[in-house]
């Protein structure tokens, strides 16, 4: 686990030398949460952040079907949703990977198999993950009533559920519901790298000598 966290931290530094947060390359705690609009979900509907205006807290998790870490966290995420749904907390899962096993049809199949009680959305443009500075699956963000980011990072401190000793996501949501400052507001996310499409650089045309 220590090696995984060290490798993740190194990757974050290399990927983003101008880090905004402690570990996030784009966002800082207190930033306004980027909004998504009309993203297709596994329920056959489209979803926007504005649909959740009545929720006191919104938890956004970037995840996918193909990452073993994301799969390992599915049951924990379902349990989390069941615990907080009655307390006016929304859980939104977003996938931006574009490989076949993460495409919307595969997402629908996975959501049905696991009986996901939360919205599972797909962003083909990958823009929303980039806007949040999400680099891994799973990676979590907690938004307060004003839709400011009050926590970002991992759900807990160990991918092995038997070794978990700190529940970062739960603690952040509890503090936010109570109107208190989140004590640990940023942690290192660990998991698989988000599969962002790489744009090839166009070669400059060289002028032919006369």
C-alpha positions as CSV (number, residue, x, y, z in Angstrom):
1,X,0.0,0.0,0.0
2,X,2.8,2.4,0.9
3,X,4.5,1.8,-2.5
4,X,1.2,2.3,-4.3
5,X,0.7,5.7,-2.5
6,X,4.2,6.8,-3.2
7,X,3.9,5.8,-6.8
8,X,0.6,7.7,-7.1
9,X,2.1,10.8,-5.5
10,X,5.1,10.7,-7.8
11,X,2.8,10.4,-10.8
12,X,0.7,13.4,-9.7
13,X,3.8,15.5,-9.4
14,X,5.2,14.4,-12.8
15,X,1.8,14.9,-14.5
16,X,1.1,18.3,-13.1
17,X,4.1,20.4,-11.9
18,X,1.8,23.4,-11.3
19,X,-0.4,21.6,-8.7
20,X,-3.5,23.6,-7.6
21,X,-4.4,21.4,-4.6
22,X,-2.1,19.3,-2.6
23,X,-2.6,16.4,-4.9
24,X,-5.1,17.6,-7.5
25,X,-3.6,19.2,-10.6
26,X,-6.6,21.5,-11.3
27,X,-8.8,22.0,-8.3
28,X,-8.4,23.5,-4.8
29,X,-10.6,23.0,-1.8
30,X,-13.3,25.7,-1.9
31,X,-13.4,25.8,-5.7
32,X,-16.9,25.9,-7.3
33,X,-17.7,22.4,-8.6
34,X,-17.7,22.1,-12.4
35,X,-21.2,21.3,-13.6
36,X,-22.1,18.5,-15.9
37,X,-25.1,18.9,-18.3
38,X,-27.3,16.2,-19.8
39,X,-24.9,13.3,-19.5
40,X,-26.5,10.0,-20.4
41,X,-27.0,7.5,-17.6
42,X,-27.5,3.8,-17.3
43,X,-31.1,4.4,-16.5
44,X,-31.8,5.7,-20.0
45,X,-32.1,9.3,-18.8
46,X,-29.9,12.4,-19.0
47,X,-28.5,14.0,-15.9
48,X,-27.2,17.5,-14.9
49,X,-25.8,18.8,-11.7
50,X,-28.6,21.3,-11.6
51,X,-31.0,18.3,-11.1
52,X,-29.6,17.9,-7.6
53,X,-30.3,21.5,-6.3
54,X,-32.3,20.2,-3.4
55,X,-29.6,17.9,-2.1
56,X,-27.5,19.1,0.9
57,X,-24.4,17.2,-0.3
58,X,-23.4,15.7,-3.6
59,X,-20.7,13.0,-3.8
60,X,-19.1,12.7,-7.2
61,X,-17.0,9.6,-8.0
62,X,-15.1,9.0,-11.2
63,X,-15.1,5.3,-11.8
64,X,-15.4,2.7,-14.5
65,X,-16.1,-1.0,-15.2
66,X,-12.6,-2.1,-16.2
67,X,-10.4,-1.0,-13.3
68,X,-10.0,-3.7,-10.6
69,X,-9.7,-1.0,-7.9
70,X,-13.0,0.6,-9.0
71,X,-14.7,-2.8,-9.0
72,X,-13.4,-3.5,-5.5
73,X,-15.0,-0.3,-4.3
74,X,-18.4,-0.9,-5.9
75,X,-19.9,-2.7,-2.8
76,X,-18.5,0.0,-0.5
77,X,-20.1,2.7,-2.7
78,X,-23.5,0.9,-2.7
79,X,-23.3,0.7,1.1
80,X,-22.3,4.3,1.4
81,X,-25.3,5.4,-0.8
82,X,-27.7,3.3,1.4
83,X,-26.3,4.9,4.5
84,X,-26.6,8.5,3.4
85,X,-29.5,8.5,0.9
86,X,-32.0,9.2,3.7
87,X,-29.9,12.2,4.8
88,X,-30.3,14.1,1.6
89,X,-27.0,13.1,0.1
90,X,-26.7,12.2,-3.6
91,X,-24.1,9.9,-5.1
92,X,-23.2,10.4,-8.7
93,X,-20.8,8.0,-10.5
94,X,-19.2,9.2,-13.7
95,X,-17.2,7.2,-16.3
96,X,-15.2,8.8,-19.0
97,X,-13.2,5.9,-20.4
98,X,-13.9,5.1,-24.0
99,X,-12.7,1.5,-24.3
100,X,-15.4,-1.1,-25.2
101,X,-15.5,-2.6,-21.6
102,X,-16.3,0.9,-20.3
103,X,-18.8,2.0,-23.0
104,X,-22.4,2.8,-22.1
105,X,-23.8,-0.6,-23.0
106,X,-21.3,-2.3,-20.7
107,X,-22.1,0.3,-18.0
108,X,-25.8,-0.6,-18.3
109,X,-25.0,-4.2,-17.9
110,X,-22.8,-3.6,-14.9
111,X,-25.3,-1.3,-13.2
112,X,-28.0,-4.0,-13.6
113,X,-25.8,-6.8,-12.3
114,X,-24.8,-4.8,-9.2
115,X,-28.2,-3.1,-8.8
116,X,-26.5,0.3,-8.5
117,X,-28.9,2.5,-6.5
118,X,-27.1,5.7,-7.7
119,X,-26.8,7.4,-11.1
120,X,-24.0,6.0,-13.3
121,X,-23.2,8.5,-16.0
122,X,-21.0,8.5,-19.2
123,X,-19.1,11.5,-20.6
124,X,-17.8,10.7,-24.0
125,X,-16.1,14.1,-24.2
126,X,-14.1,13.3,-21.0
127,X,-14.4,17.0,-20.2
128,X,-16.0,16.7,-16.8
129,X,-13.1,14.5,-15.5
130,X,-10.6,17.0,-16.8
131,X,-12.5,19.9,-15.3
132,X,-12.4,18.2,-11.9
133,X,-8.7,17.2,-12.3
134,X,-9.6,13.6,-11.8
135,X,-6.7,11.3,-12.7
136,X,-7.7,7.9,-11.2
137,X,-10.6,5.5,-10.8
138,X,-12.0,5.6,-8.3
139,X,-11.6,9.3,-7.2
140,X,-14.0,11.1,-5.0
141,X,-15.3,14.7,-4.6
142,X,-17.6,16.0,-2.0
143,X,-19.7,19.1,-2.8
144,X,-21.5,21.1,-0.2
145,X,-24.9,22.9,-0.5
146,X,-23.3,25.8,-2.3
147,X,-21.6,23.3,-4.6
148,X,-18.1,24.1,-3.5
149,X,-15.6,21.3,-3.3
150,X,-15.0,20.5,0.4
151,X,-13.2,17.1,-0.1
152,X,-11.3,15.3,-2.8
153,X,-9.3,12.1,-3.0
154,X,-9.8,8.5,-1.9
155,X,-12.8,7.0,-0.2
156,X,-10.7,5.5,2.6
157,X,-7.1,4.6,3.3
158,X,-6.8,1.1,1.9
159,X,-8.1,-0.8,-1.2
160,X,-8.3,-3.9,1.0
161,X,-11.6,-3.4,2.9
162,X,-10.3,-5.5,5.8
163,X,-7.4,-3.1,6.4
164,X,-9.4,0.2,6.2
165,X,-8.8,2.3,9.3
166,X,-9.8,5.8,8.0
167,X,-13.1,6.6,6.3
168,X,-12.2,9.9,4.6
169,X,-15.4,10.1,2.5
170,X,-17.7,9.4,5.4
171,X,-15.9,11.9,7.7
172,X,-16.1,14.6,5.0
173,X,-19.8,14.1,4.5
174,X,-20.6,14.0,8.2
175,X,-18.7,17.2,8.7
176,X,-20.4,18.9,5.8
177,X,-23.9,17.9,6.9
178,X,-23.1,19.3,10.3
179,X,-21.9,22.6,8.8
180,X,-18.4,22.0,10.0
181,X,-15.0,22.3,8.2
182,X,-13.7,19.0,6.9
183,X,-10.6,18.1,8.9
184,X,-8.9,16.0,6.2
185,X,-10.1,17.7,3.0
186,X,-7.6,16.2,0.5
187,X,-6.0,12.8,0.2
188,X,-4.1,10.9,-2.5
189,X,-6.5,9.0,-4.8
190,X,-5.3,5.5,-5.7
191,X,-6.5,3.2,-8.5
192,X,-6.2,3.0,-12.2
193,X,-5.3,6.0,-14.4
194,X,-8.3,7.6,-16.2
195,X,-7.9,6.6,-19.9
196,X,-7.8,10.1,-21.4
197,X,-7.5,10.2,-25.2
198,X,-4.1,11.4,-26.4
199,X,-4.1,13.9,-29.1
200,X,-1.3,13.5,-31.6
201,X,0.7,16.6,-32.4
202,X,0.4,17.7,-36.0
203,X,3.8,17.7,-37.8
204,X,4.8,21.1,-39.1
205,X,5.0,21.1,-42.9
206,X,8.5,21.9,-44.1
207,X,8.9,24.2,-47.0
208,X,10.5,22.6,-50.0
209,X,13.6,24.2,-51.2
210,X,13.4,25.7,-54.7
